[in-house]
């Protein structure tokens, strides 16, 4: 099992498109969750921050080590469209190092 946290910078002036993207995920949650299950992605959370007038999105996930890419092409295609429209590719995504994963054994057993 692996835990990941990655920081992405939002392109300037694209906050409204990020709003639309988040709304899209919320309105299509059944399909999003089905996609996560196919990838053995147990938890995926998106955090949003504005720091010194710059907007960032943080992706946090817990996924099986052997997670496969079995997904819904429509959801993935829409997700990639939003990423392309919103994420600043001149900013190298910052992957945080997971030092400690605090997950009780009974929860680990449930998600396996």
Secondary structure, 3 states (H helix, E strand, C coil): CEEEEEEEEECCCCHHHHHHHHHHHHHCHHHHHHHHHHCCEEEEEEEEEEECCEEEEEEEEEECCCCCCCCCHHHHHHHHHHHHHHECCCCCCEEECCCCCCCCHHHHHHHC
